[in-house]
Amino acid sequence: MARLTPSPKQEETLQHIRDFIAEKGYSPTVAELAKLASVNENAVQDRINALDRKGLITRTCGAGRTIRPVD
């Protein structure tokens, strides 16, 4: 199944995830992503959920710092 295309806001969040991992070597938290995007955590959580549904990231629910882009 082909992965779906992210919306512009989802793409922004995906790029923040990639950049954060490249810089720090580990995944960002939802709070860190919210700060990077200047939005609230609920907005970022919605974007992360959408990216997950679209197969563009992987994550382990209930565990911190597990958001990873699928490349």
C-alpha positions as CSV (number, residue, x, y, z in Angstrom):
1,M,0.0,0.0,0.0
2,A,1.4,3.4,-1.0
3,R,1.9,6.0,1.7
4,L,-0.4,9.0,1.6
5,T,0.9,12.5,1.1
6,P,1.0,14.7,4.2
7,S,-0.7,18.1,4.5
8,P,1.6,21.1,4.6
9,K,1.2,21.3,8.5
10,Q,1.9,17.6,8.7
11,E,5.0,17.9,6.5
12,E,6.2,20.8,8.7
13,T,5.9,18.5,11.7
14,L,7.6,15.6,9.9
15,Q,10.5,18.0,9.0
16,H,10.8,19.1,12.6
17,I,11.0,15.4,13.6
18,R,13.8,14.8,11.1
19,D,15.7,17.9,12.0
20,F,15.5,17.3,15.7
21,I,16.7,13.7,15.3
22,A,19.6,14.9,13.1
23,E,20.6,17.5,15.6
24,K,20.1,15.7,18.9
25,G,20.3,12.0,18.0
26,Y,17.0,11.1,19.5
27,S,13.3,11.7,18.9
28,P,11.5,14.9,20.1
29,T,8.6,14.9,22.6
30,V,5.2,16.3,21.7
31,A,6.0,19.3,23.8
32,E,9.2,19.9,22.0
33,L,7.4,19.6,18.6
34,A,4.7,22.0,19.8
35,K,7.4,24.6,20.8
36,L,9.1,24.2,17.4
37,A,5.9,24.8,15.5
38,S,4.6,27.5,17.9
39,V,1.3,25.6,18.4
40,N,-0.3,23.8,21.3
41,E,0.4,20.1,22.1
42,N,-3.1,19.1,21.0
43,A,-2.4,20.4,17.5
44,V,0.9,18.5,17.3
45,Q,-0.7,15.4,18.6
46,D,-3.3,15.6,15.9
47,R,-0.6,16.0,13.3
48,I,1.4,13.0,14.7
49,N,-1.8,10.8,14.7
50,A,-2.4,11.7,11.1
51,L,1.3,11.0,10.1
52,D,1.0,7.7,11.9
53,R,-2.2,6.8,10.0
54,K,-0.6,7.7,6.7
55,G,2.4,5.5,7.4
56,L,4.9,8.3,7.5
57,I,6.1,7.8,11.0
58,T,6.5,5.0,13.5
59,R,6.0,5.3,17.3
60,T,5.5,3.2,20.4
61,C,2.4,4.3,22.3
62,G,3.0,4.9,25.9
63,A,6.8,5.3,25.5
64,G,8.6,8.6,25.2
65,R,10.9,9.7,22.4
66,T,9.9,6.9,20.0
67,I,8.6,9.0,17.0
68,R,10.6,8.2,13.9
69,P,10.1,9.1,10.3
70,V,9.6,6.2,7.8
71,D,12.0,6.8,4.9
